[in-house]
Amino acid sequence: MLELKDLKVAYGGVEALHGITLSVKEGEIVTILGANGAGKSTTLMAVSGLVPVKSGEICFQGERLDRLKSHAVVEKGITQVPEGRRLFGSMTVMENLKLGAFTRKGAIGPQYLDRVFSLFPRLEERGHQMAGTLSGGEQQMLAIGRALMSDPKLLLLDEPSLGLAPLLVKSIFETIKSINESGVTIVLVEQNARAALKLADRGYVLDVGYLVLEDSAKNLLNNPQVKDAYLGA
């Protein structure tokens, strides 16, 4: 479904990704692991068209993405939930959700809101509340719900558990699994490496912009190098 071929991304004169190659099959959950500054978020932003590609290719369902603007990437069926949620705090929950459907032509069908509210009933209760006054967990629900309003084929999640209490983290990961089971392919960048690998089918490990490991999630969980670096072993 998604393929990155020898992808290089630079910020000014500093190269952040040094020719990484990875793929995501339809229906999978694939996680990208690595320390801060490894290039995880840069990878997602490159797919979303939010940072320019220096060289290499990004292909989605056989089509090149790396020359497209970000709104055109969304129209192709890819949506990103950014690190830090990036909500419009002075707008209501409903207004934020409707903005998630900005690429849709005409009226927003009720089925899209119904889908979000079935996953996150709290958002329906808070529909007229300003997004900036929500709790951290509610804001993460809204960020994911907003992304789902575009009915994506591929969902890019950047640190969905960041700053959340353990019980909320468990709930968010259960929701991610449910979204995947509904037919959405997922790429997950997550600081909680153990939780991410337990959820994912496969994983990649980045180190300062280089791809250093790739394997099934089960094998990565048991890999001594991964245990020492990311699992607190």
N, C-alpha and C positions, 0 to 999 in steps of 0.2 A: 504493500500500500504506500509506504513512504520509504524513500531511499536517499541517503546522503552519500555522495561520491567524492572523496578527496577534498572535503570542504575546508576552506580557509576563510577566516574572518579576522579583520584587523580593526582596531580603534586607533585612528591616526596611523602612526608608524609602528604601533605595537600589535603584533599578531596574537590573537586570543585563541584561535583554533588552528591547529597545524596539520591540516589534511586528514580529517576524520572521515571514516566510512562506516555507516551503520544502516540497518534496515528495520522496518516494522511491518509485520504481516497483519492483514485484516483480522480483527477480532482479538488481537493480543493486548496485554498490558506489558509495556516495556519500560523499565526504570533506568534512569541514568544517575549514577553515583559519582561522588568525588568531593574533595574538600572545597572550601571557599576559594574562588578564583580558578577552579579547574576548567571552567568553560561550559558548565551545565546550562545556565540561563542563556548564555550567548547562543548555544545550539538551538534552544527553543525560539529565541527571538529571530534567528536567521530563518528558521522554517516559516515563522509568521510574517516575514518581510519587514521586521522592525529594525534590523541592522543590515547594512550592505554586505554582500558576499564578495570576497576578494577573488576567489577562484573556486572551481569545483562545481558540483551540480546538486540541486535539491529537486527530486522528482516525487510527485504524488499521483498515484494511479496512472503512471506512465507519462504524465505531463510535467514539463519544467516549471518550477515555482520561483527560482532564484532571480528572475527578472520582473516579478510581479510586485505591485504595491500591496500593502498589508490588507486593505479592504478587499482586493481581488482574491487574496489568499482565503479570507473568510468566505467569500462567495463560492470558492471551490469546495468548501466543507471542512475547513480547519479553524478551530477556535482555541485561543489560549486563555488560561486563568493565570494572570501574572502573580509573581511574588509580591506580597504586600497588599493584594486584593485590588487596589487602584479603583475603588468605587467613587461615584460622584456623591460626596458626603452631604451636600446641601440639597440633594434631590431625594425623593421618596423611594422606597423599595420598589414600588410598581414602576416608577419612571426609570429606575436603573434596569429593571428587567426588560422593559420595552425597548430600551436602547440596545440591548443585546440582539434584538431582531432587526437592526437597522438595514441589513442587506435584503430583507424581505420586501417584495413588492406588494403594495396594497395593505389591507387590514391584517392584523396579527390574529391568526386563528386561535380559538380558546384552547385547543389541544396542547399548545406549547406552554401556556401558563398552567394548565392542569397537570402537565408532566412535572413541572418544577414544584408545584405545590404538593404533589403526591410524594415527592422526595423530601421536601422541606416544608411541612405544614406550618412551621413557625413563620415563614415568610408571608403566607397568606394572612396570618394574624397581624403581622406588622406592615401590611401593605401601604399604609399612609404615613408610616413613620419615616423620618429622615435617616438615610443610610448611615450617616456619620454618628448617630446616637445608638446604633446597634452594638451588641457585645461582639467580641472578637470572633466567637463561633458563628454568630448570626451573620456577620459580615462575610465570613468564608462561605457560608451557605449561599449568600446572595451573589458572591463572585462566581461560584460554580453555576448557580441558577441562571445568571445573566449569560454565561457562555452557552448553556444548553438552549437558550431561546433562538439561536441561529440553526438549531437542529444539525449539529456537526456530525461528520463521519469520523473525524479524528479530533480528540480533545487533548490539549497540551496543558499539563498541570505543573505549576512551578511552586514548590514548597507549600502544599495545601495545609500541612499541620503546623506551620510556623506560628509560635506564640500561643498555641491552644493547650488547654488542660488535657491530661491523658484520656479522660472519658470522652471528651469531644473529639480527640484524635481517632479513637476507636470508631466513633459514629461516622466521622468523615470518610474513613477508609472503607467502612461497610457500604456507604453510599457510592463511593467510587467503584466498588465491585458490582453494585447493582446497575450503575450506569453502563459498565462494560458488558454485563449480561444482557442489557437491552439492545446491544448491537453497536455500541460506540467503541472504537479502538482508542487506546489511551497510551500516551507517553508521560511518564511520571518522573519529575525531579523532586527528590525528597531527602531532607536531612536525617530523618528517621530511617536509616538504611535497613534495619532489621524488619520493620513493618513493611517497607516498600518491597523487599525481596520476598516476604511471605505472600504478598498480594500479586506480584508480577509473574509473568511467564518466563521472561528473559531479562537480562540486564547487561549494561555496559558501564565500564568504569573509566572516567577521565582523570588525567593528572596533568595539570598546567597546560591544558589545550591539546594533549595527546591522548589517543585511545589506547589504554594499556591492558584492558581485559574485556572479554565478552564471553558469556556462557548462559546456561539456564539459570534461573533464579535459585533453584535448589542447589546447584553446584556452587554458585557464588556464596550462598549462605554458609557452606561448609569449606570454603576456600580459606586456608590459613592467612593468606595475604589480606584478604578482605576482612576477615575477623579481626586481625591486628589493627588495621587502619580505620575501620568504620563501625565495627560491632562491639567495641569495648572489651574484646577478649584479651 
